[in-house]
C-alpha cells in the first residue's frame, strides 16, 4: 500500500508540475529499478529528452512495480493460507 501511495503522490506532482519537480525522487526510483527495468530507468532520467518520454517511463515503471507488489502479496497470502490448510486457488 505504501508503494502505491508513493507512486500516486509522484503522479499527482508530475501531472501538475512535470517531472522536473520530482527529479530527485525519479533519480532514486530509476536507480532502484535499473536492474529489472534498465530501459525505463534510462528514459526516466533522460533530462535532455522529451517530457512525454519521462512520463511514459514513469507509467511503465509504476505499472510493473505495482504489479510485482500485488503478486508478492498474493503469494504471501497463498503461503499463509496453505500453512493453515486453506486452499485459495487451484
Residue pairs with C-beta under 8 A, 6 or more apart in sequence:
3 65
3 66
3 69
4 66
4 69
7 62
7 65
7 66
10 22
10 25
10 26
10 29
10 58
10 62
11 58
11 62
13 21
13 22
14 21
14 22
14 55
14 58
18 51
19 26
19 44
19 51
19 54
19 55
19 58
20 47
23 47
26 44
26 45
26 54
26 58
27 45
29 44
29 61
30 41
30 42
30 44
30 45
30 61
31 41
33 40
33 41
33 61
33 64
33 65
34 41
34 42
36 64
37 60
37 61
37 64
40 57
40 60
40 61
40 64
41 57
41 61
42 57
43 49
43 53
43 54
43 56
43 57
44 54
44 57
44 58
44 61
45 54
46 53
46 54
77 88
78 88
78 89
81 87
81 88
